[in-house]
Each structure stands twice: as structure tokens, then as C-alpha cells.
Amino acid sequence: MALSFSPQNRDKLKNLLICFSVGHLCFVRRWYDLELLKERYLDYYRTGPADQKLLWATLIAASLLTATLWLAWRWVERRPSPAKLKLAHCSFLLLLIFPLESVRRYWSEELGRAGPGFTFTILAVEAVLAAGAVMAWFEIFWIVRAARYVVLTLTLLFPSLMIAFSLGQFNAEPASAYLPKSSLPMLPPGAGTSRRVIWLLFDEFDQRLAFDARPPSVRLPELDRLRAESLVADHATQTASWTILALPSLLSGRIFGRAELVDAGRLRVYPEGSADALGWRDQPNVFKRARAMGANAELAGWHHPYCRVFGDSLVRCLDAPGGHPPAGLIREQNATEEGVLKTVVTLFRLQLENLRDMLRTDGVSTSANLRSALVQRRQQQAYFRIRDRAYAASVDRQIGFLFVHFPTPHLFGIYDRQRRDFTLSSSIGYLDNLALVDRTVGEVRRTLEQAGLWEGTSILITSDHGLRPALWRGRYNWTPELDRLTAGGPSETVPFIVKLAGQNHPVVYDQPFSNFVTGDLSLAILGGQVSTPAETAAWLDQHRLGSHAALPRKSVR
């Protein structure tokens, strides 16, 4: 028997579907995030298989809004009046402006791909809806009817999205893809070199702000003390502008001009001037070379999934992949931590903040700041994990080569230099993180001194790149002082400090070179080819021209 509906029931079904469509359209930003999260390259920044809590939270939040809209419309239908109907129609049209504006802001602010034509079209439709709301108040409903038809048609998007998400699960990488590679066995004492080298890389550590033009408000006593007994190069240029490219070049000893994320454990790299793609994992690295010298190598690092890429070149490995991931991945990670129900509350809070942002005229985005605060907290947690492992590894006499990639002074701020603690806020920033670098260097020193290893350990300190004002200006933790200090543009010089075992007097190396050579220099020290400041300077003279000429002119994030 054919299923049939009375006209009254058909109207009720249409109204329910319209409420359903509007409820989900109001969360269009989250649907954009979920669509992006299907991309496999994002697995590179995940610590495990994609979590579905964000999807479930979005479905629940949209369903709650659907129910609210449906109950509101039923209230209007039960006791209709001209004023109620006009209010309902006006609210319906004005409510549709919210998802449209969300789309426009997403494409312009998150992706930076909104052209003039796209922006004009969205704003024109919003203007029509606003005019329709005014017309509806005067009982002219043709725009209302047209909008109802469009919204009703858009209900077809939901099943297509769910089918796509379901198929995405079948194509997802297995949990095994996120496991670290099996580590190497520890070499016994006396199996190789007895020298010890610690390479500390501080992300986005800027030579100009830290030393050349340091503001009076920043004190770095531990770094100044170390520089007074080390070889210091004040003209070392960064390897690349982005961590995703700089670290493969530094650790592989080969300049790469481009990098592409592939999946959980693969990064595709392109040698400078070449169109041939290579797997980063398949390239030589400093840890394999250190092992060949008979040294146990250990790593603790940020941003890259180091342990999945070459954990089998190390005796121990700890990583904190992620860096500053796309907005959707931030929401996914937060949903994993909070759980579904708390995430539902968070999603409604974000809706309110997005609405406030649309009405603001000062250009401040509260919703973006909330997201940045989440990244700030995760970055601080990563710092603690890496710091604790680094301190423990630095005094392990079995470790001959230690590489540590710290997530500081890279923004966001994770340390308050005035309070000298880790209280998070929106007012701290890059200069506070410089003070944290100083504190970290001092703590590494004291840890080694207490273990009786300071004099016998060589330490190299540098960075992947300097501060990038164009990336951070106007964002969370950007301060007026930093704006003034960077008014002249970015600097491409990074600190380069080499404290050799037994060295206690300063040497200044004043020739320009790319700090790309840091990996090779660390191995030259480990192998005994370089043991004095004079030998270090001579080694840099031999290598600086080639490295400086090969400095990459472009890079990708």
C-alpha cells in the first residue's frame, strides 16, 4: 500500500526538514572542519587514528538546535497571530545570514582564498535576506518562500556528508601507522666514541631580538653567560622559513626546497632545484651517522612525528607532533580531550562567539583567540614533556648524541617572565618565551653540572628560523612592544652558539653562513675532527660558502 500524507502532515514534515536543515547549516564551520579532517596528510600531525568525537558532538549540537527551532515553530503554529508569524519569518531569514557569513569568514580568514567575486556574492545574498526580513514584517513573503525552498533542498547535503564520512573511515590509516619505529639497542660502554654532544634547537629563536637588538625589558643572563665561554656566530642565517622544511634539511644534511605531507609517517621532500620527490625517512640523517661512530643517539622533539619517521635510528625517542595544526584538527584534538558532551557545550559557546565576532567592528576575533588559547595550552604541555625528557637524557652517560627540538620561543607564549612561572594568559608573548629559552639553558647547565658532565659535554644551540612578524602580527599574544621591535621587517639570522667540551673563553665568528651546517658540525665534534674553537672556526670557513650559496629561496609550511 502506498504511503501517503495529508496536506497537513506534509507541511509538518516540510517544516521539520527546514528546521533540520537550518540547525545543521548554523554549524557549517564545523562541517567544513570535518570535511577537511578527512584528508590523509593531516595524519602527519595526529598521535593516533582520527577521533570521531567532534563528528558526534556536531551531530548532537545540530540536533539540539533543530529541536529548539522546531519547538519554537510549533509554538507559533499552536496559537498563531500576525505578529508571531511576522517575527518567525523575519527570524528565519536573519538566521540564514549566520551560516552565510560563517562561510565567507572561513574562506577569507581561515583559508585566505576568498576572491572579490565570492565575497561580493555572499554579501549580496546576505543583503537580500536582510531586505526579505524587512519585507516579511510588512507581509511580503516571496523571499521567505524562496528561502524555504532552498533550505529544504539543502537537506540533501546531510546524507551525502554522512556517506562521505563513512567512506572516509574505510580509507583511514590503521592504528599501527601511528606507532613509533622500534628503537635500536643501547651500545655498550666503550663500543665507540666517548665524546658527548647535545644539540638544542629552539624553534623560531631570533638572533636580532635575542641579542643584536634585545629590548631592555628582556634579561637573558644564562645565555649571556654561555656566550661568554663559547664560539658565537652572529651572522648565521636560517635554514628555511618553515619548520616543516627546515628540520628535514638540518637533520638530513641536505638542502630541501619543498616539502609535502603525505600521511602519518611520510614526508615528501624535494632537493633544492629538483622536481624529484624523495621520502624524508629514506634520506641519511645525523642519528644514523652518529650510530656509525659508535654513539647512542636520542631525540626529544616538537612538531614532526620524529619517532614514526626514524625512531629506528635512535635508542630512545619522544615526540610531540602537531605544531600549529589547522583549525579543524585543533577542534578534533580538543574534542578528544573533552569528550562528546563537553564538546557540545564548547560548540554552542563557539557559535555565540562567532556571532559576537560578526557584530564587532574592531577586527578582534574572540573565537580565533579561544582556538589560539587551546594551541597555547597544548604547546606548553609539549614543552614540559620534551623538557623533562631532555634533562633526563642529558645526564645519561650512555647517550653520546642528544638532539632536542623545543617548541619555544615560537609563539604562542607559554611562560610569564614577570611572574617567572608558567601562568598562561593573552598578555604574554614572544619576549616571555625568550626568557623561557634562557631559563631552559640554565636548567640544562645546572643539570649537567650536578652530574659532573658539564665540562665534558659539547653543546650546540641554534634554531630553524627567526621570528616571522607577517605570520603573527595582530594575532593572539602579539604585543605592541613586539610590533614596534619588528617594524623594520623580519630577520633571517638565528643564534649559533657552540660550547665545546672544556671551553671557557669566548670566540666570535663574524662570517655569514647558513646554520644548515649545524648537523655536520655536531658530527665533526662527536667524531673528534673539531675539538677547539680555532678548529671550529676553520671548519666553518671550509663549509660556509657552499652552505650559504645553497640557502633555499622559498619554502612551504
RARACOR-V148028 format. One record per residue. RES is the residue in one small letter. PHI is phi in whole degrees, 0 to 359 (none if undefined). Layout:
{{RES;PHI} {RES;PHI}}
This chain:
{{m;none} {a;293} {l;279} {s;227} {f;238} {s;288} {p;308} {q;294} {n;290} {r;297} {d;295} {k;296} {l;295} {k;300} {n;296} {l;295} {l;294} {i;295} {c;298} {f;299} {s;295} {v;296} {g;302} {h;280} {l;296} {c;294} {f;254} {v;299} {r;298} {r;291} {w;293} {y;299} {d;301} {l;296} {e;295} {l;296} {l;293} {k;286} {e;293} {r;292} {y;298} {l;291} {d;300} {y;301} {y;262} {r;272} {t;258} {g;194} {p;304} {a;305} {d;268} {q;265} {k;298} {l;294} {l;298} {w;295} {a;295} {t;294} {l;298} {i;293} {a;298} {a;295} {s;291} {l;295} {l;293} {t;302} {a;298} {t;296} {l;294} {w;295} {l;294} {a;296} {w;291} {r;296} {w;298} {v;294} {e;291} {r;295} {r;230} {p;291} {s;209} {p;305} {a;293} {k;297} {l;297} {k;296} {l;297} {a;296} {h;293} {c;296} {s;296} {f;301} {l;291} {l;293} {l;296} {l;290} {i;294} {f;300} {p;295} {l;297} {e;292} {s;298} {v;297} {r;299} {r;292} {y;298} {w;289} {s;273} {e;266} {e;280} {l;258} {g;65} {r;243} {a;278} {g;280} {p;301} {g;295} {f;297} {t;298} {f;298} {t;298} {i;298} {l;295} {a;294} {v;295} {e;298} {a;294} {v;296} {l;295} {a;296} {a;295} {g;297} {a;295} {v;295} {m;297} {a;297} {w;297} {f;260} {e;64} {i;250} {f;250} {w;294} {i;289} {v;299} {r;296} {a;296} {a;295} {r;299} {y;296} {v;296} {v;295} {l;297} {t;296} {l;291} {t;298} {l;293} {l;294} {f;298} {p;298} {s;293} {l;295} {m;294} {i;296} {a;296} {f;294} {s;295} {l;296} {g;299} {q;294} {f;291} {n;266} {a;291} {e;288} {p;289} {a;301} {s;296} {a;292} {y;261} {l;281} {p;291} {k;293} {s;298} {s;283} {l;280} {p;290} {m;289} {l;288} {p;288} {p;303} {g;83} {a;284} {g;202} {t;296} {s;261} {r;285} {r;233} {v;230} {i;241} {w;250} {l;255} {l;246} {f;258} {d;293} {e;62} {f;278} {d;257} {q;299} {r;296} {l;286} {a;280} {f;226} {d;292} {a;226} {r;297} {p;291} {p;300} {s;285} {v;247} {r;245} {l;230} {p;295} {e;291} {l;292} {d;297} {r;296} {l;293} {r;297} {a;285} {e;224} {s;224} {l;279} {v;238} {a;245} {d;266} {h;234} {a;276} {t;266} {q;295} {t;284} {a;199} {s;280} {w;231} {t;300} {i;299} {l;255} {a;295} {l;294} {p;303} {s;294} {l;296} {l;276} {s;267} {g;71} {r;214} {i;287} {f;248} {g;263} {r;206} {a;220} {e;227} {l;288} {v;245} {d;203} {a;301} {g;233} {r;235} {l;237} {r;267} {v;239} {y;235} {p;303} {e;305} {g;81} {s;238} {a;261} {d;275} {a;277} {l;231} {g;273} {w;302} {r;301} {d;276} {q;274} {p;300} {n;216} {v;296} {f;286} {k;297} {r;292} {a;295} {r;298} {a;297} {m;276} {g;92} {a;254} {n;282} {a;251} {e;227} {l;223} {a;223} {g;209} {w;254} {h;81} {h;274} {p;279} {y;308} {c;290} {r;280} {v;278} {f;216} {g;298} {d;278} {s;258} {l;232} {v;272} {r;211} {c;210} {l;224} {d;226} {a;226} {p;292} {g;137} {g;56} {h;246} {p;286} {p;301} {a;304} {g;299} {l;291} {i;299} {r;295} {e;297} {q;297} {n;293} {a;296} {t;299} {e;286} {e;277} {g;91} {v;295} {l;294} {k;296} {t;293} {v;301} {v;298} {t;299} {l;296} {f;292} {r;296} {l;297} {q;299} {l;295} {e;292} {n;297} {l;296} {r;298} {d;298} {m;294} {l;266} {r;281} {t;241} {d;265} {g;80} {v;282} {s;248} {t;296} {s;296} {a;294} {n;294} {l;298} {r;295} {s;296} {a;296} {l;296} {v;296} {q;303} {r;295} {r;294} {q;295} {q;295} {q;298} {a;296} {y;301} {f;301} {r;297} {i;292} {r;301} {d;298} {r;294} {a;297} {y;296} {a;294} {a;291} {s;294} {v;252} {d;276} {r;294} {q;281} {i;272} {g;264} {f;223} {l;237} {f;244} {v;231} {h;250} {f;272} {p;272} {t;211} {p;277} {h;315} {l;295} {f;267} {g;294} {i;233} {y;212} {d;253} {r;288} {q;286} {r;278} {r;59} {d;213} {f;255} {t;291} {l;270} {s;198} {s;276} {s;267} {i;279} {g;193} {y;297} {l;294} {d;295} {n;292} {l;299} {a;297} {l;292} {v;302} {d;299} {r;299} {t;296} {v;298} {g;296} {e;289} {v;298} {r;298} {r;296} {t;298} {l;291} {e;297} {q;296} {a;271} {g;72} {l;247} {w;297} {e;293} {g;264} {t;244} {s;267} {i;233} {l;243} {i;233} {t;202} {s;215} {d;273} {h;198} {g;275} {l;293} {r;247} {p;302} {a;297} {l;282} {w;256} {r;302} {g;84} {r;266} {y;305} {n;73} {w;278} {t;250} {p;301} {e;296} {l;292} {d;299} {r;292} {l;292} {t;253} {a;300} {g;278} {g;104} {p;283} {s;244} {e;258} {t;267} {v;233} {p;299} {f;215} {i;235} {v;234} {k;254} {l;281} {a;304} {g;84} {q;283} {n;217} {h;223} {p;278} {v;223} {v;252} {y;255} {d;254} {q;265} {p;283} {f;197} {s;273} {n;288} {f;308} {v;281} {t;302} {g;299} {d;296} {l;295} {s;298} {l;287} {a;295} {i;291} {l;299} {g;277} {g;90} {q;289} {v;233} {s;221} {t;228} {p;301} {a;296} {e;293} {t;296} {a;298} {a;296} {w;297} {l;296} {d;300} {q;288} {h;251} {r;290} {l;293} {g;296} {s;290} {h;291} {a;293} {a;272} {l;303} {p;295} {r;269} {k;213} {s;205} {v;236} {r;285}}
